[in-house]
Amino acid sequence: MTQLGNSLGEYILDQIDSQESDVYLASTVEDADFLAKGILTSLENRLSQVAFACFWNQRFSPFEIEDLKVAPIFKKYQEPTKGKVKYLIVVKSIISGACVVRTNLVNLIQKDDLYIETLINPESLNTKVEEVVSRVQQQLATAKESSAIYKTNEKLDTGAAQQLIDHPIPHWVERMTINYLKAHNGIAQKNKTWNLTLPTGEQLDNVVFTATEAATLPSATHLTLEDARIRGIVMAKTSFAQGQPIPCITISTLPADVNGFWSLWRLTIYTENWNQQRIMPLFLHDSGRVFLPTARYIWEQLLSVEVEIQK
């Protein structure tokens, strides 16, 4: 696939009129390490301005309507551009439906570039703020109109339903809670629902974390970030002393030769009246190379699947 990407990159280069043109390449995470990598390598060898974006999409059918497909973005990596993008290239090796490409393309086009733009051109701050405020006002008006519940004279619009985004944060809260209990002498047992014993000794039986489970099992206790006990886990600080053993895990979906160190970083830039933060995963291969797409894939797996820590 990487060689195919190289060939596609050479074909794309023939369509670009100048080596100084700003080019933006976007792909989904499953194509980042191979097809998109080949295209990106070809472009970077001959063009001076190439930026890259990678998207993690969760494709599903809302309301269990099989003919309705959405693919909201739950994570992304997006590099800033120095100027106006002239060529936008979206890479997808397998297209079973248009929702993934459409979602990622719209996200790129509508991206709020206020931060980058005003750093490069401070004089444009007022104009950019007005543009963003106008855009937000339009989105709020649209959201308010679409959320009215008393419009009984209108038929349900499945197209409007495609705009709904199902964020995976309940699954993250579940993984965080279960792993926290396992690491702090708590107990987490699951049959159809969770039975939890907190490190304090408090027992929580018949627990679920997602709205779907709560609707299916109305007698269950629905734990969310609104619960003080869950917020306490979020705010808990974990100390790590020098010389402490580093946990080792195996992810079955990764190739056998992918071995190295994974870490998660929080990067912060701040002044007296302003601050900006970014959370970034990092994977350092045993060969000394840094693989960013692999780092983000590992992060995704840690959030979505059960991972056993080796003793």
MIROLO-71098 format. One record per residue (C-alpha): x, y, z; residue number from 1; residue in one letter. Coordinates in Angstrom, 2 decimals. Example, Ala and Ser with C-alpha at 12.3 -4.5 7.8 and 13.67 -1.06 7.14 Angstrom:
    east   north      up  nr rest
   12.30   -4.50    7.80   1    A
   13.67   -1.06    7.14   2    S
This chain:
    east   north      up  nr rest
    0.00    0.00    0.00   1    M
    2.90    2.34    0.65   2    T
    4.21    1.81   -2.89   3    Q
    0.73    2.43   -4.24   4    L
    0.70    5.65   -2.23   5    G
    4.04    6.65   -3.80   6    N
    2.58    6.10   -7.27   7    S
   -0.56    8.06   -6.44   8    L
    1.60   10.84   -5.06   9    G
    3.54   11.08   -8.31  10    E
    0.27   11.24  -10.27  11    Y
   -1.03   14.01   -7.98  12    I
    2.19   15.97   -8.42  13    L
    1.56   16.09  -12.16  14    D
   -1.74   17.89  -11.46  15    Q
   -0.20   20.57   -9.21  16    I
    0.82   23.71  -11.07  17    D
    3.57   24.98   -8.75  18    S
    6.00   23.57   -6.20  19    Q
    5.16   26.56   -3.99  20    E
    1.44   25.70   -3.81  21    S
   -0.02   24.96   -0.36  22    D
   -1.19   21.34   -0.27  23    V
   -3.19   19.66    2.50  24    Y
   -3.41   15.86    2.77  25    L
   -6.05   14.22    4.98  26    A
   -6.64   10.55    5.76  27    S
   -8.31    8.24    8.24  28    T
   -6.12    6.51   10.82  29    V
   -6.23    3.12    9.10  30    E
   -4.55    4.61    6.00  31    D
   -2.04    6.84    7.80  32    A
    0.88    4.41    8.13  33    D
    0.75    3.03    4.58  34    F
   -1.29    4.56    1.73  35    L
   -1.26    8.12    3.08  36    A
    2.38    7.76    4.12  37    K
    3.36    6.89    0.54  38    G
    1.48    9.86   -0.90  39    I
    2.85   12.21    1.76  40    L
    6.43   11.09    1.11  41    T
    6.12   11.79   -2.62  42    S
    4.57   15.21   -2.01  43    L
    7.11   16.28    0.60  44    E
   10.02   15.33   -1.67  45    N
    8.99   17.93   -4.26  46    R
    6.71   20.47   -2.59  47    L
    7.64   23.09   -0.03  48    S
    4.25   23.51    1.66  49    Q
    2.57   20.24    2.67  50    V
    0.41   19.78    5.79  51    A
   -1.24   16.62    7.09  52    F
   -4.42   15.74    9.01  53    A
   -5.46   12.35   10.40  54    C
   -8.97   11.47   11.62  55    F
  -10.40    8.79   13.87  56    W
  -14.03    8.11   12.90  57    N
  -16.68    5.99   14.60  58    Q
  -19.07    4.74   11.92  59    R
  -22.51    3.60   13.06  60    F
  -26.25    3.73   12.36  61    S
  -28.09    6.10   14.73  62    P
  -31.46    4.98   16.04  63    F
  -30.60    1.52   14.56  64    E
  -31.66    2.72   11.09  65    I
  -29.54    0.57    8.77  66    E
  -29.94    2.91    5.80  67    D
  -28.64    5.82    7.86  68    L
  -24.89    6.03    8.39  69    K
  -22.85    8.63   10.27  70    V
  -19.14    8.77   11.05  71    A
  -18.43   11.39   13.74  72    P
  -14.84   12.32   14.49  73    I
  -13.82   11.43   18.04  74    F
  -10.12   12.23   17.66  75    K
   -7.95   14.04   15.13  76    K
   -4.41   15.23   14.42  77    Y
   -4.30   18.40   12.31  78    Q
   -1.27   20.43   11.31  79    E
   -1.59   24.20   10.79  80    P
   -1.02   25.81    7.38  81    T
    1.05   28.89    6.60  82    K
   -1.25   30.22    3.91  83    G
   -4.43   29.55    2.00  84    K
   -4.67   25.91    0.93  85    V
   -4.85   25.54   -2.84  86    K
   -5.05   21.74   -3.05  87    Y
   -6.98   19.61   -0.54  88    L
   -6.44   15.85   -0.93  89    I
   -8.59   13.34    0.98  90    V
   -7.24    9.76    1.06  91    V
   -9.44    6.72    1.72  92    K
   -8.48    3.22    0.61  93    S
  -11.93    1.64    1.11  94    I
  -15.14    3.66    0.73  95    I
  -18.18    1.65    1.80  96    S
  -20.18    4.86    2.19  97    G
  -19.68    8.57    1.72  98    A
  -20.18    9.52    5.39  99    C
  -16.53    9.18    6.49 100    V
  -15.12   11.25    3.62 101    V
  -17.91   13.82    3.91 102    R
  -17.46   14.23    7.68 103    T
  -13.69   14.70    7.44 104    N
  -13.92   17.04    4.46 105    L
  -16.48   19.27    6.16 106    V
  -14.35   19.34    9.32 107    N
  -11.33   20.54    7.36 108    L
  -13.24   23.19    5.45 109    I
  -15.06   24.53    8.51 110    Q
  -12.08   24.28   10.88 111    K
  -11.84   27.17   13.33 112    D
   -8.46   28.64   12.39 113    D
   -8.73   31.69   14.64 114    L
   -5.78   30.67   16.82 115    Y
   -3.29   29.99   14.00 116    I
   -4.41   32.89   11.83 117    E
   -4.11   35.51   14.56 118    T
   -0.67   34.31   15.60 119    L
    0.62   34.67   12.04 120    I
   -1.33   37.87   11.25 121    N
   -2.17   39.66   14.53 122    P
   -3.75   42.55   12.65 123    E
   -6.53   40.24   11.47 124    S
   -7.69   39.41   15.01 125    L
  -10.82   41.60   15.03 126    N
  -11.95   40.42   11.60 127    T
  -11.42   36.75   12.46 128    K
  -13.26   37.09   15.78 129    V
  -16.25   38.65   14.01 130    E
  -16.26   35.78   11.48 131    E
  -16.16   33.15   14.22 132    V
  -18.90   34.86   16.26 133    V
  -21.11   35.06   13.17 134    S
  -20.50   31.38   12.39 135    R
  -21.30   30.31   15.97 136    V
  -24.48   32.40   15.96 137    Q
  -25.63   30.70   12.77 138    Q
  -24.88   27.25   14.22 139    Q
  -26.77   28.09   17.42 140    L
  -29.78   29.29   15.44 141    A
  -29.76   26.09   13.39 142    T
  -29.38   23.91   16.49 143    A
  -32.19   25.75   18.29 144    K
  -34.54   25.33   15.35 145    E
  -33.74   21.64   14.93 146    S
  -34.16   20.92   18.65 147    S
  -37.71   22.26   18.95 148    A
  -39.88   19.43   20.29 149    I
  -43.32   20.90   19.69 150    Y
  -43.29   20.98   15.87 151    K
  -45.85   18.24   15.34 152    T
  -46.65   19.33   11.77 153    N
  -43.28   18.27   10.38 154    E
  -42.10   14.83    9.38 155    K
  -38.93   13.35   10.82 156    L
  -35.94   14.16    8.63 157    D
  -33.36   11.35    8.50 158    T
  -30.93   13.78    6.88 159    G
  -31.06   15.97    9.98 160    A
  -30.42   12.88   12.11 161    A
  -27.09   12.44   10.33 162    Q
  -25.85   15.58   12.07 163    Q
  -26.09   13.89   15.48 164    L
  -22.73   13.03   17.00 165    I
  -22.36   10.20   19.49 166    D
  -19.25   10.98   21.49 167    H
  -17.48    7.92   22.96 168    P
  -16.82    9.61   26.32 169    I
  -19.12    7.18   28.25 170    P
  -16.89    4.31   27.08 171    H
  -13.81    6.27   28.19 172    W
  -15.38    6.88   31.60 173    V
  -16.08    3.15   31.88 174    E
  -12.51    2.16   30.98 175    R
  -11.08    4.80   33.34 176    M
  -13.25    3.67   36.25 177    T
  -12.59   -0.05   35.82 178    I
   -8.84    0.38   35.39 179    N
   -8.67    2.74   38.36 180    Y
  -10.38    0.19   40.59 181    L
   -8.05   -2.59   39.42 182    K
   -5.00   -0.40   40.13 183    A
   -6.17    0.74   43.59 184    H
   -7.35   -2.50   45.22 185    N
  -10.95   -2.07   44.13 186    G
  -13.11   -4.76   42.55 187    I
  -14.90   -4.65   39.19 188    A
  -17.05   -7.61   38.12 189    Q
  -19.35   -7.69   35.11 190    K
  -22.21   -9.96   34.23 191    N
  -24.82   -7.98   32.33 192    K
  -24.01   -4.88   34.37 193    T
  -21.06   -3.90   36.56 194    W
  -20.75   -4.62   40.28 195    N
  -18.10   -2.28   41.69 196    L
  -16.31   -2.06   45.02 197    T
  -14.52    1.25   45.47 198    L
  -11.16    1.47   47.29 199    P
  -13.09    3.07   50.19 200    T
  -15.16   -0.12   50.55 201    G
  -18.33    1.40   49.12 202    E
  -20.24   -1.01   46.87 203    Q
  -22.08   -0.03   43.69 204    L
  -24.19   -2.80   42.19 205    D
  -26.04   -2.97   38.88 206    N
  -24.02   -0.16   37.25 207    V
  -23.94    0.91   33.58 208    V
  -22.07    3.73   31.86 209    F
  -23.75    4.39   28.50 210    T
  -27.12    5.97   27.77 211    A
  -28.06    2.99   25.58 212    T
  -27.53    0.57   28.46 213    E
  -29.41    2.86   30.84 214    A
  -32.40    2.95   28.48 215    A
  -32.36   -0.83   28.05 216    T
  -31.94   -1.49   31.79 217    L
  -33.99    1.18   33.60 218    P
  -33.34   -0.39   37.02 219    S
  -29.55    0.02   36.63 220    A
  -27.52    2.89   38.11 221    T
  -26.17    5.13   35.32 222    H
  -22.73    6.47   36.24 223    L
  -21.49    9.58   34.40 224    T
  -19.09   12.45   35.02 225    L
  -21.91   14.14   36.94 226    E
  -21.39   11.60   39.74 227    D
  -19.10   12.95   42.48 228    A
  -17.34    9.59   42.81 229    R
  -16.46    9.54   39.10 230    I
  -15.25   13.14   39.25 231    R
  -13.07   12.14   42.19 232    G
  -11.39    9.49   40.03 233    I
  -10.83   12.04   37.27 234    V
   -9.20   14.46   39.70 235    M
   -7.08   11.82   41.44 236    A
   -3.38   12.32   40.91 237    K
   -1.22    9.30   40.19 238    T
    2.41    9.57   41.27 239    S
    5.23    7.77   39.49 240    F
    8.58    7.41   41.24 241    A
   11.90    7.02   39.44 242    Q
   12.85    3.35   39.18 243    G
    9.24    2.15   39.39 244    Q
    8.56   -0.68   36.88 245    P
    6.98    0.41   33.60 246    I
    3.75   -1.47   32.77 247    P
    4.05   -3.74   29.69 248    C
    1.09   -4.53   27.46 249    I
    0.46   -6.46   24.25 250    T
   -2.06   -5.29   21.63 251    I
   -3.01   -8.14   19.32 252    S
   -3.95   -5.89   16.40 253    T
   -0.44   -4.46   16.11 254    L
    2.26   -6.18   14.01 255    P
    4.67   -8.32   16.02 256    A
    7.64   -6.08   15.16 257    D
    6.02   -2.96   16.66 258    V
    7.81   -2.77   19.99 259    N
    8.67    0.34   21.96 260    G
    7.56    2.89   24.53 261    F
    4.18    4.65   24.44 262    W
    3.45    7.76   26.47 263    S
    0.83   10.51   26.69 264    L
    1.84   14.15   27.00 265    W
    0.04   17.35   27.85 266    R
    1.63   20.38   26.20 267    L
    0.68   23.77   27.59 268    T
    1.43   27.31   26.43 269    I
    0.13   30.07   28.67 270    Y
    0.43   33.75   29.54 271    T
   -1.22   35.82   32.24 272    E
   -4.51   36.08   30.33 273    N
   -4.40   33.20   27.86 274    W
   -3.56   29.53   27.70 275    N
   -3.66   26.69   25.18 276    Q
   -3.31   22.96   25.82 277    Q
   -2.87   19.93   23.60 278    R
   -2.86   16.26   24.54 279    I
   -0.47   14.26   22.36 280    M
    0.41   10.55   22.38 281    P
    3.96    9.51   21.49 282    L
    5.33    6.12   20.44 283    F
    9.10    5.60   20.39 284    L
   10.01    2.42   18.51 285    H
   12.92    0.30   19.73 286    D
   14.75    1.39   16.55 287    S
   14.66    4.99   17.77 288    G
   12.01    6.17   15.28 289    R
    8.87    8.04   16.36 290    V
    5.57    6.79   14.88 291    F
    2.77    9.31   15.51 292    L
   -0.05    7.41   13.73 293    P
    0.89    4.27   15.67 294    T
    0.87    6.29   18.91 295    A
   -2.65    7.51   18.20 296    R
   -3.81    4.00   17.24 297    Y
   -2.48    2.61   20.55 298    I
   -4.31    5.39   22.41 299    W
   -7.50    4.44   20.59 300    E
   -7.07    0.78   21.55 301    Q
   -6.42    1.64   25.19 302    L
   -9.70    3.55   25.24 303    L
  -11.83    0.99   23.45 304    S
  -10.63   -2.56   24.21 305    V
   -9.64   -4.63   27.22 306    E
   -5.85   -4.65   27.60 307    V
   -4.05   -7.00   29.97 308    E
   -1.00   -5.65   31.77 309    I
    1.82   -8.19   31.85 310    Q
    3.24   -9.02   35.23 311    K
